[in-house]
């Protein structure tokens, strides 16, 4: 099964992605983790990604599509995956030809997402300053919300209330996805 998770930063995609990965037996892949790892590299691409992410902007469509496509060509993703953080633009959604089964949208208010992010127990990353987070939320509304309409039109979008407790969100996902697709 190939599933895409969409929601603003702090919506719970990582938490649910890891739970779904365990349940479905397919790997969880976050483009944020990929980009943060690449940003550590002392290469022109690494420096570019670090600068763009720290400013709260999105990596270009062309670079993002190439990076994600390359990662998903690895053998561990042949039987499926849970993909978090991609696509973020309609251009990326249209260019991505990977047989997606479902797209799960975690509906969370901006206020709730910022509250969650400000109370994370982990150390604050360079790309999680308040200014960067606000910019990312602004870009989500401007660039990623049209992706929801794109997948809704294709009858692939599943919407869940991401402000519920972790188990409730998890249960919503399984109620809304046909059981025969999960089995």
VEXLO-548463 format. One record per atom (N, C-alpha, C): residue number from 1; residue in one letter; atom name; x, y, z. Coordinates in pm, 1 decimal, m for minus. Atoms other than C-alpha are relative to their C-alpha. Example, Ala and Ser with C-alpha at 12.3 -4.5 7.8 and 13.67 -1.06 7.14 Angstrom:
    n  res  atom        px        py        pz
    1    A     N      89.0    m119.0       0.0
    1    A    CA    1230.0    m450.0     780.0
    1    A     C      90.0     120.0       0.0
    2    S     N     m82.0    m119.0      m6.0
    2    S    CA    1367.0    m106.0     714.0
    2    S     C     m77.0     109.0      73.0
This chain:
    n  res  atom        px        py        pz
    1    X     N      83.8    m117.5       0.0
    1    X    CA       0.0       0.0       0.0
    1    X     C      88.1     123.6       0.0
    2    X     N     m75.0    m125.8      10.5
    2    X    CA     127.7     346.1     m92.4
    2    X     C     m90.8     112.8      47.4
    3    X     N      81.3    m103.7     m63.5
    3    X    CA      m2.7     625.9     128.1
    3    X     C      82.4     126.9      13.5
    4    X     N     m60.4    m131.2     m19.9
    4    X    CA      74.7     996.6     135.0
    4    X     C     m69.9      65.6     118.7
    5    X     N      53.7     m73.7    m113.1
    5    X    CA      29.5    1199.5     454.6
    5    X     C      20.3     149.2     m25.0
    6    X     N      m7.8    m144.2      21.5
    6    X    CA     m51.7    1570.0     422.4
    6    X     C     m59.3      71.6     120.4
    7    X     N      47.6     m83.3    m109.8
    7    X    CA     m93.9    1831.2     693.9
    7    X     C     107.9      99.8      34.2
    8    X     N    m100.9     m99.2     m37.2
    8    X    CA      75.9    2136.7     835.0
    8    X     C      95.5     m61.1     101.6
    9    X     N     m98.4      47.5     m95.9
    9    X    CA     386.4    2089.6    1045.6
    9    X     C     m64.8       0.9     138.2
   10    X     N      61.2      11.5    m131.7
   10    X    CA     274.1    1968.2    1388.9
   10    X     C    m135.9     m68.4      m1.5
   11    X     N     132.5      62.3      11.8
   11    X    CA     m38.1    1791.5    1258.0
   11    X     C      m2.5    m144.6      49.2
   12    X     N      m4.5     138.1     m47.5
   12    X    CA      79.9    1448.7    1376.4
   12    X     C      32.2    m101.9    m107.8
   13    X     N     m29.9      91.3     111.2
   13    X    CA     192.7    1301.6    1045.2
   13    X     C     106.4    m102.6      38.3
   14    X     N    m108.5      90.7     m38.1
   14    X    CA     510.6    1151.9    1188.7
   14    X     C     m49.9    m106.9      97.2
   15    X     N      55.0      94.6     m97.1
   15    X    CA     329.8     991.4    1482.8
   15    X     C     m86.3    m104.0     m69.8
   16    X     N      90.0      91.9      68.8
   16    X    CA      58.8     841.6    1262.2
   16    X     C      73.0     m80.4    m106.9
   17    X     N     m77.4      70.1     102.7
   17    X    CA     305.6     754.4     986.2
   17    X     C      74.0    m119.6      56.5
   18    X     N     m70.7     111.7     m63.6
   18    X    CA     509.5     540.4    1223.3
   18    X     C     m96.2    m109.2      45.2
   19    X     N     101.4      98.9     m40.2
   19    X    CA     195.7     370.7    1361.9
   19    X     C     m51.1     m77.6    m121.5
   20    X     N      48.5      64.5     122.7
   20    X    CA      66.9     300.7    1009.1
   20    X     C     106.5     m92.8     m58.8
   21    X     N    m110.4      80.5      51.0
   21    X    CA     407.6     170.4     905.2
   21    X     C       5.1    m134.8      71.2
   22    X     N      m1.4     124.0     m78.3
   22    X    CA     401.8     m85.7    1186.5
   22    X     C    m119.4     m87.8     m35.7
   23    X     N     122.6      74.6      27.0
   23    X    CA      41.0    m188.1    1114.4
   23    X     C       0.6     m61.5    m140.5
   24    X     N       6.6      44.3     138.6
   24    X    CA      78.6    m214.0     736.3
   24    X     C     124.9     m73.4     m47.4
   25    X     N    m123.4      68.8      37.4
   25    X    CA     434.1    m349.0     730.1
   25    X     C      71.3      61.7    m118.2
   26    X     N     m72.7     m72.7     104.5
   26    X    CA     562.0     m83.0     490.4
   26    X     C      76.8     114.4      66.1
   27    X     N     m81.8    m103.6     m63.6
   27    X    CA     833.3     176.0     561.9
   27    X     C     m64.0     138.5      m2.7
   28    X     N      40.5    m140.0     m11.9
   28    X    CA     764.2     530.9     673.5
   28    X     C     116.4      85.8     m48.1
   29    X     N    m103.3     m86.3      56.2
   29    X    CA     954.4     799.3     483.8
   29    X     C     m45.6     145.0       9.5
   30    X     N      31.1    m141.6     m13.9
   30    X    CA     956.8    1168.3     572.3
   30    X     C      95.7      82.7     m84.8
   31    X     N     m87.6     m85.2      80.3
   31    X    CA    1084.4    1418.8     319.3
   31    X     C      74.7      99.4      88.6
   32    X     N     m69.7     m89.0     m93.5
   32    X    CA    1168.5    1645.8     613.1
   32    X     C     128.5     m63.5      50.4
   33    X     N    m119.8      69.8     m46.7
   33    X    CA    1410.9    1384.1     746.2
   33    X     C     102.7     m12.1    m111.9
   34    X     N     m90.8       9.7     114.4
   34    X    CA    1556.8    1332.1     399.9
   34    X     C      72.3     132.6     m19.0
   35    X     N     m60.0    m131.2      23.5
   35    X    CA    1611.8    1705.1     354.7
   35    X     C      93.4      42.6     113.0
   36    X     N     m88.3     m36.1    m111.4
   36    X    CA    1757.6    1753.6     705.2
   36    X     C     131.5     m77.3      m9.5
   37    X     N    m123.3      77.8      17.9
   37    X    CA    2005.0    1471.0     636.6
   37    X     C      84.7      56.1    m113.6
   38    X     N     m74.2     m59.0     112.1
   38    X    CA    2099.4    1620.9     300.3
   38    X     C      60.6     135.2      39.1
   39    X     N     m47.9    m132.7     m42.5
   39    X    CA    2136.5    1965.0     465.6
   39    X     C     128.2      m9.2      82.6
   40    X     N    m122.4      19.7     m79.5
   40    X    CA    2412.4    1821.5     687.4
   40    X     C     121.4     m23.9     m88.0
   41    X     N    m110.0      29.7      90.8
   41    X    CA    2619.7    1728.5     383.2
   41    X     C      68.1     129.4     m45.1
   42    X     N     m76.7    m116.3      45.7
   42    X    CA    2893.0    1968.7     281.0
   42    X     C      12.7      m4.4    m152.3
   43    X     N       7.4       1.3     145.6
   43    X    CA    2781.0    1977.8     m79.4
   43    X     C     m81.7     121.4     m42.8
   44    X     N      85.1    m110.8      45.0
   44    X    CA    2621.6    2248.8    m294.1
   44    X     C    m148.8     m27.0      25.5
   45    X     N     139.8      34.2     m25.1
   45    X    CA    2287.7    2063.5    m267.7
   45    X     C     m31.2      10.0     149.1
   46    X     N      18.9      m6.3    m144.8
   46    X    CA    2326.0    2030.8     110.3
   46    X     C     m10.9     142.8      50.3
   47    X     N       3.3    m141.8     m40.7
   47    X    CA    2400.3    2403.0     152.5
   47    X     C    m129.6      66.3     m47.5
   48    X     N     124.2     m55.8      55.3
   48    X    CA    2106.8    2496.3     m73.2
   48    X     C    m120.1     m40.8      86.9
   49    X     N     112.9      50.1     m79.1
   49    X    CA    1864.2    2276.3     121.0
   49    X     C      m1.1      63.1     138.6
   50    X     N      m8.6     m58.3    m135.2
   50    X    CA    1986.8    2406.2     458.0
   50    X     C     m48.1     145.3      m1.0
   51    X     N      39.3    m141.2       7.6
   51    X    CA    1947.2    2771.6     354.9
   51    X     C    m150.0      15.5     m23.9
   52    X     N     142.4      m8.9      33.5
   52    X    CA    1600.4    2717.3     206.2
   52    X     C     m85.7     m41.5     119.4
   53    X     N      78.7      49.4    m113.8
   53    X    CA    1470.7    2513.8     501.5
   53    X     C       7.1      94.5     119.2
   54    X     N     m14.0     m89.0    m115.6
   54    X    CA    1610.8    2748.6     767.3
   54    X     C     m78.9     128.9     m17.0
   55    X     N      79.9    m119.6      27.0
   55    X    CA    1428.5    3036.4     599.4
   55    X     C    m150.0     m31.7       0.7
   56    X     N     140.5      39.4      m3.7
   56    X    CA    1103.6    2836.6     610.9
   56    X     C     m61.7     m20.2    m137.0
   57    X     N      51.9      17.6     135.6
   57    X    CA    1071.6    2802.5     234.9
   57    X     C       2.2    m147.0     m40.3
   58    X     N       2.1     136.2      52.4
   58    X    CA    1013.8    2490.2      26.8
   58    X     C     111.9     m18.9    m101.6
   59    X     N     m99.0      36.3     100.6
   59    X    CA    1277.5    2313.1    m178.9
   59    X     C     m72.1       3.8    m134.9
   60    X     N      63.3     m11.8     131.5
   60    X    CA    1211.4    2367.1    m551.5
   60    X     C     m67.3    m130.6     m42.1
   61    X     N      72.1     117.9      48.3
   61    X    CA     966.0    2131.8    m722.1
   61    X     C      93.2     m97.4     m70.1
   62    X     N     m88.7      85.7      79.7
   62    X    CA    1230.6    1999.9    m960.2
   62    X     C      93.5     m81.4      89.3
   63    X     N     m92.5      69.5     m89.4
   63    X    CA    1480.6    1914.4    m684.7
   63    X     C     m75.3     m98.1      90.0
   64    X     N      77.8      86.6     m89.5
   64    X    CA    1211.8    1771.4    m454.0
   64    X     C     m44.2    m126.6     m72.2
   65    X     N      46.0     116.3      77.8
   65    X    CA    1067.0    1543.5    m723.5
   65    X     C     117.1     m95.3     m26.0
   66    X     N    m116.8      84.0      28.7
   66    X    CA    1415.7    1417.6    m816.8
   66    X     C      46.6     m75.1     125.4
   67    X     N     m46.3      62.1    m124.6
   67    X    CA    1513.5    1349.4    m454.0
   67    X     C     m96.5    m108.3      46.1
   68    X     N      99.9      97.8     m45.7
   68    X    CA    1188.1    1173.2    m360.9
   68    X     C      m4.7    m120.6     m93.7
   69    X     N       2.6     109.8      97.2
   69    X    CA    1182.6     966.8    m681.6
   69    X     C     120.3     m91.1      19.2
   70    X     N    m122.4      78.9     m21.6
   70    X    CA    1542.1     856.4    m619.0
   70    X     C     m13.3     m86.1     125.9
   71    X     N      16.7      76.6    m123.8
   71    X    CA    1463.3     752.3    m260.2
   71    X     C     m97.8    m115.2     m18.6
   72    X     N     102.9     103.0      14.8
   72    X    CA    1151.1     561.3    m360.9
   72    X     C      38.0    m109.4     m98.7
   73    X     N     m45.8     105.1      90.9
   73    X    CA    1345.2     364.2    m621.9
   73    X     C      77.8    m107.9      75.5
   74    X     N     m72.0      98.5     m80.9
   74    X    CA    1520.1     179.0    m337.7
   74    X     C     m88.6    m123.7      21.2
   75    X     N      74.6     126.0     m13.3
   75    X    CA    1420.4    m186.6    m291.0
   75    X     C     m97.8      m3.6     117.7
   76    X     N      87.2       5.6    m118.7
   76    X    CA    1267.5    m130.4      56.3
   76    X     C    m136.0      66.4     m20.7
   77    X     N     126.5     m68.9      25.8
   77    X    CA     990.1      81.7     m99.0
   77    X     C     m81.8     m64.9    m112.3
   78    X     N      68.3      66.4     111.2
   78    X    CA     887.0    m163.1    m375.2
   78    X     C    m143.0     m42.5      35.2
   79    X     N     131.0      53.8     m39.1
   79    X    CA     592.5    m307.9    m179.0
   79    X     C     m90.8     104.7      62.3
   80    X     N      82.0    m107.0     m55.2
   80    X    CA     469.0      26.0     m49.9
   80    X     C      76.6      86.0      98.0
   81    X     N     m61.3     m94.8     m92.8
   81    X    CA     539.2     310.6     187.5
   81    X     C    m106.7      94.3      54.6
   82    X     N      77.2    m110.0     m56.7
   82    X    CA     394.3     583.1     404.2
   82    X     C      89.5     121.3     m23.6
   83    X     N     m82.1    m115.6      38.3
   83    X    CA     521.4     914.1     261.1
   83    X     C     m55.1     127.2      63.1
   84    X     N      37.3    m119.9     m73.7
   84    X    CA     511.9    1229.3     473.9
   84    X     C      74.7     120.4     m57.4
   85    X     N     m63.1    m124.5      42.0
   85    X    CA     574.6    1579.0     341.6
   85    X     C      15.7      18.1    m149.6
   86    X     N      m7.3      m8.3     146.5
   86    X    CA     533.6    1521.8     m29.8
   86    X     C    m126.6     m61.4     m55.7
   87    X     N     m33.9    m125.0      68.2
   87    X    CA     381.9    1643.2    m254.9
   87    X     C     m52.7     121.3      75.0
   88    X     N      40.7    m125.0     m65.3
   88    X    CA     357.2    1999.9    m133.5
   88    X     C     m54.8     102.1     m98.1
   89    X     N      55.4     m89.6     101.7
   89    X    CA     256.4    2161.3    m461.2
   89    X     C     m75.5     m84.6    m102.8
   90    X     N      74.0      70.5     105.3
   90    X    CA      17.9    2070.2    m741.9
   90    X     C      96.7     m49.6    m107.4
   91    X     N    m101.2      42.1      97.4
   91    X    CA     318.2    2055.7    m976.8
   91    X     C      62.6    m132.1      42.9
   92    X     N     m58.2     124.2     m51.0
   92    X    CA     474.3    1788.3    m754.6
   92    X     C    m101.0    m114.2      m8.4
   93    X     N     104.2     103.7       2.7
   93    X    CA     144.0    1597.0    m728.6
   93    X     C     m20.2     m53.0    m141.1
   94    X     N      22.4      41.1     137.9
   94    X    CA      95.7    1592.9   m1105.1
   94    X     C     120.0     m75.0     m57.8
   95    X     N    m121.3      63.0      52.9
   95    X    CA     457.7    1492.6   m1173.7
   95    X     C      29.9    m134.8      65.7
   96    X     N     m29.6     121.1     m76.2
   96    X    CA     457.6    1211.7    m915.5
   96    X     C     m80.2    m117.0     m54.4
   97    X     N      64.3     116.8      62.1
   97    X    CA     380.9     884.4   m1094.8
   97    X     C      44.1    m124.2      76.0
   98    X     N     m45.6     112.1     m80.5
   98    X    CA     406.5     623.6    m823.8
   98    X     C    m114.2     m85.6      53.6
   99    X     N     109.4      89.2     m37.0
   99    X    CA      66.8     451.8    m797.2
   99    X     C     m52.9      15.3     140.6
  100    X     N      48.6     m27.2    m134.9
  100    X    CA     m61.1     615.4    m479.8
  100    X     C    m138.3     m63.2      20.7
  101    X     N     129.9      59.5     m33.4
  101    X    CA    m349.0     430.6    m308.5
  101    X     C     m90.6     100.4      71.5
  102    X     N      78.8     m95.3     m78.4
  102    X    CA    m464.2     694.8     m58.2
  102    X     C      86.1     117.2      43.3
  103    X     N     m63.5    m120.2     m53.0
  103    X    CA    m381.1    1046.6      56.1
  103    X     C     m78.1      36.2     125.7
  104    X     N      65.1     m30.3    m126.9
  104    X    CA    m456.3    1118.2     421.6
  104    X     C      35.8     142.3      40.6
  105    X     N     m17.5    m139.3     m39.8
  105    X    CA    m507.6    1481.2     521.2
  105    X     C     m36.3      16.0     147.3
  106    X     N      19.6     m24.6    m142.7
  106    X    CA    m468.1    1569.3     888.9
  106    X     C     m42.5     145.6      18.6
  107    X     N      51.8    m135.5     m18.9
  107    X    CA    m690.1    1871.3     954.2
  107    X     C      32.5      46.4     141.8
  108    X     N     m42.1     m57.8    m126.9
  108    X    CA    m531.3    2079.5    1231.3
  108    X     C       7.3     150.9     m19.6
  109    X     N      m4.7    m146.3      10.3
  109    X    CA    m568.7    2451.9    1298.1
  109    X     C     144.0      48.8      14.4
  110    X     N    m133.2     m59.5     m11.9
  110    X    CA    m265.0    2677.6    1271.2
  110    X     C      37.6      15.5     147.5
  111    X     N     m23.4     m22.8    m143.0
  111    X    CA    m299.0    2760.8    1641.8
  111    X     C      40.3    m130.4      70.0
  112    X     N     m30.9     130.5     m60.4
  112    X    CA    m300.4    2392.1    1743.9
  112    X     C     138.2     m48.5     m43.3
  113    X     N    m130.4      44.2      50.7
  113    X    CA       0.3    2314.2    1522.4
  113    X     C     113.4      77.5      67.9
  114    X     N    m104.6     m81.1     m64.6
  114    X    CA     204.8    2604.0    1664.2
  114    X     C      12.8     m37.4     147.4
  115    X     N      m3.5      39.1    m141.4
  115    X    CA     108.8    2504.2    2019.1
  115    X     C      75.1    m132.2      15.3
  116    X     N     m66.7     130.0      m7.4
  116    X    CA     217.4    2144.4    1957.4
  116    X     C     150.3      13.1     m23.1
  117    X     N    m141.9     m15.2      33.5
  117    X    CA     545.6    2250.4    1799.9
  117    X     C      76.6      72.3     109.8
  118    X     N     m69.4     m75.4    m104.1
  118    X    CA     627.0    2492.4    2080.1
  118    X     C      17.5     m82.3     127.1
  119    X     N      m9.9      83.1    m119.6
  119    X    CA     578.7    2218.7    2340.9
  119    X     C      60.2    m137.8     m25.8
  120    X     N     m70.5     126.1      25.5
  120    X    CA     774.9    1939.4    2176.5
  120    X     C     109.7     m15.2     103.4
  121    X     N    m104.3      25.2     m99.7
  121    X    CA    1016.2    1775.2    2418.1
  121    X     C     140.0       2.9     m60.2
  122    X     N    m132.4       6.2      62.8
  122    X    CA    1297.2    1750.1    2165.0
  122    X     C      60.8     139.3     m13.4
  123    X     N     m68.5    m126.7      22.4
  123    X    CA    1554.7    2017.9    2100.8
  123    X     C     m55.5      67.8    m124.1
  124    X     N      49.7     m74.7     115.2
  124    X    CA    1445.7    2293.0    1863.7
  124    X     C     104.6      m7.3    m110.2
  125    X     N     m89.8       6.8     115.2
  125    X    CA    1595.9    2243.2    1519.5
  125    X     C      12.4     138.7     m61.6
  126    X     N     m22.3    m128.8      67.0
  126    X    CA    1735.2    2527.7    1311.6
  126    X     C    m116.6      38.6     m89.4
  127    X     N     109.3     m28.7      91.9
  127    X    CA    1441.6    2494.3    1073.5
  127    X     C    m135.0       9.6      72.0
  128    X     N     124.4      m9.8     m75.3
  128    X    CA    1183.5    2521.1    1356.7
  128    X     C      m7.8     128.6      81.6
  129    X     N      18.2    m128.8     m66.8
  129    X    CA    1219.7    2884.3    1459.6
  129    X     C    m144.1      43.9     m22.8
  130    X     N     138.4     m45.5      14.4
  130    X    CA     886.3    3061.1    1507.4
  130    X     C     m22.5      63.1    m137.2
  131    X     N      14.4     m64.1     131.8
  131    X    CA     946.8    3267.5    1191.7
  131    X     C      m5.4    m105.1    m111.2
  132    X     N      m0.6     105.4     102.8
  132    X    CA    1028.8    2955.4     987.2
  132    X     C    m129.2     m79.7       3.9
  133    X     N     125.4      75.9     m12.6
  133    X    CA     724.5    2769.6    1124.0
  133    X     C    m117.5      79.0     m57.0
  134    X     N     109.9     m83.8      53.1
  134    X    CA     491.5    3060.9    1045.1
  134    X     C       6.5       7.8    m151.9
  135    X     N     m17.1      m4.2     145.1
  135    X    CA     635.1    3084.3     693.6
  135    X     C     m45.9    m132.1     m61.6
  136    X     N      38.5     131.0      52.2
  136    X    CA     586.9    2709.9     642.9
  136    X     C    m151.7     m18.4       3.2
  137    X     N     146.5       9.1      m9.4
  137    X    CA     224.8    2730.7     761.3
  137    X     C     m64.0      86.9    m107.7
  138    X     N      51.0     m88.9     105.7
  138    X    CA     163.4    3024.6     527.1
  138    X     C      12.9     m67.9    m137.1
  139    X     N     m21.6      69.1     127.6
  139    X    CA     312.9    2826.4     237.7
  139    X     C     m90.2    m121.9     m13.8
  140    X     N      91.8     114.0       5.3
  140    X    CA     101.2    2524.3     330.4
  140    X     C    m135.1      45.8     m53.6
  141    X     N     131.1     m48.9      44.0
  141    X    CA    m217.0    2727.4     288.3
  141    X     C       3.1      44.4    m146.4
  142    X     N      m9.8     m52.6     136.0
  142    X    CA     m97.1    2888.9     m32.7
  142    X     C      27.1    m109.0    m103.8
  143    X     N     m46.0      95.6     100.5
  143    X    CA      70.4    2593.6    m208.2
  143    X     C     m53.0    m142.9      17.2
  144    X     N      36.6     140.1     m22.4
  144    X    CA     m40.1    2267.9     m45.5
  144    X     C    m150.2     m21.6       5.3
  145    X     N     145.6      18.8      m0.3
  145    X    CA    m412.7    2324.8       5.6
  145    X     C     m54.5     m32.0    m139.6
  146    X     N      45.6      41.3     133.8
  146    X    CA    m459.9    2310.4    m375.2
  146    X     C      30.5    m147.4     m31.9
  147    X     N     m31.1     141.7      17.8
  147    X    CA    m295.8    1963.9    m361.1
  147    X     C    m114.9     m84.3      55.3
  148    X     N     114.2      71.2     m58.2
  148    X    CA    m584.8    1854.1    m138.0
  148    X     C    m114.2      m5.8    m100.5
  149    X     N     106.7      m3.7     101.5
  149    X    CA    m832.3    1964.1    m404.3
  149    X     C      32.8     m94.3    m115.6
  150    X     N     m44.2      88.6     108.3
  150    X    CA    m629.4    1776.0    m667.2
  150    X     C     m30.9    m146.1      34.4
  151    X     N      23.8     139.2     m40.3
  151    X    CA    m646.6    1447.7    m472.2
  151    X     C    m147.6     m25.5      33.0
  152    X     N     143.7      14.1     m26.2
  152    X    CA   m1007.8    1508.5    m365.4
  152    X     C     m73.1     m29.6    m130.4
  153    X     N      60.1      19.2     132.1
  153    X    CA   m1104.5    1532.0    m732.9
  153    X     C      27.2    m141.2     m53.2
  154    X     N     m36.3     134.7      44.0
  154    X    CA    m924.4    1201.0    m796.1
  154    X     C     m58.9    m107.8      92.3
  155    X     N      65.6      92.1     m95.8
  155    X    CA   m1126.3    1042.3    m508.9
  155    X     C     102.5     m81.8      79.6
  156    X     N    m105.6      68.0     m75.6
  156    X    CA    m804.5     954.0    m324.4
  156    X     C      16.8      57.3     140.1
  157    X     N     m23.6     m72.0    m124.8
  157    X    CA    m828.9    1196.6     m31.5
  157    X     C     m87.0     m52.1     113.0
  158    X     N      66.8      37.8    m124.0
  158    X    CA    m919.1    1082.3     318.5
  158    X     C      32.1     110.2     100.6
  159    X     N     m22.0    m107.8     m96.7
  159    X    CA    m968.0    1363.4     572.4
  159    X     C     m27.3     m49.5     140.8
  160    X     N      17.4      36.6    m140.1
  160    X    CA    m919.8    1308.1     945.5
  160    X     C      19.5     122.8      87.8
  161    X     N     m13.9    m108.9     m97.8
  161    X    CA    m952.3    1539.9    1245.1
  161    X     C     127.5     m25.5      78.5
  162    X     N    m130.6      19.1     m62.0
  162    X    CA    m589.1    1565.6    1349.4
  162    X     C      12.5      59.3     138.8
  163    X     N      m6.4     m59.6    m133.5
  163    X    CA    m675.1    1750.8    1670.4
  163    X     C     m47.5     m95.9     108.7
  164    X     N      42.9     102.4     m96.6
  164    X    CA    m809.0    1435.3    1836.8
  164    X     C     123.5     m66.1      61.6
  165    X     N    m109.4      75.1     m61.7
  165    X    CA    m600.1    1207.4    2059.1
  165    X     C      58.0     m96.8    m102.9
  166    X     N     m73.7      83.7      94.4
  166    X    CA    m343.6     987.2    1882.7
  166    X     C     m80.3    m123.9     m40.3
  167    X     N      73.7     123.0      31.1
  167    X    CA    m550.3     667.1    1907.0
  167    X     C    m127.9      30.1     m77.8
  168    X     N     122.4     m37.0      71.8
  168    X    CA    m866.8     844.4    1789.0
  168    X     C      29.9      32.4    m146.3
  169    X     N     m39.2     m31.8     138.2
  169    X    CA    m687.3     979.7    1479.8
  169    X     C      30.6    m129.1     m74.6
  170    X     N     m35.9     130.4      57.9
  170    X    CA    m545.5     633.5    1411.5
  170    X     C    m126.4     m78.0     m36.1
  171    X     N     126.1      70.9      25.2
  171    X    CA    m895.0     481.4    1440.6
  171    X     C     m77.0      62.8    m115.9
  172    X     N      66.8     m69.6     110.8
  172    X    CA   m1039.3     748.2    1205.9
  172    X     C      57.2     m45.4    m134.3
  173    X     N     m66.7      38.1     124.9
  173    X    CA    m784.0     656.1     942.2
  173    X     C     m50.0    m136.2     m46.5
  174    X     N      40.8     135.1      38.1
  174    X    CA    m878.8     289.4     950.0
  174    X     C    m148.9     m11.7     m28.8
  175    X     N     142.6       1.1      31.7
  175    X    CA   m1250.1     361.9     948.2
  175    X     C     m25.0      56.5    m139.1
  176    X     N      22.9     m69.2     126.6
  176    X    CA   m1215.7     583.7     642.3
  176    X     C      66.6     m66.9    m119.5
  177    X     N     m63.8      74.8     109.1
  177    X    CA    m988.2     358.2     439.6
  177    X     C     m68.5    m136.0      m5.6
  178    X     N      67.3     129.3      13.1
  178    X    CA   m1158.9      49.9     304.5
  178    X     C      87.8    m112.0      55.5
  179    X     N     m75.2     107.4     m65.7
  179    X    CA   m1057.5    m254.3     506.2
  179    X     C      66.8     m94.3     m99.0
  180    X     N     m61.4      91.7      98.3
  180    X    CA    m989.3    m462.2     194.5
  180    X     C     130.0      56.7     m56.4
  181    X     N    m124.8     m58.8      48.6
  181    X    CA    m717.3    m213.8      95.9
  181    X     C     109.5     m11.9     103.7
  182    X     N     m98.1       6.6    m107.2
  182    X    CA    m547.2    m246.9     432.8
  182    X     C      43.5    m144.0      25.6
  183    X     N     m29.9     141.3     m33.1
  183    X    CA    m563.5    m624.0     475.7
  183    X     C     113.0     m57.3     m80.8
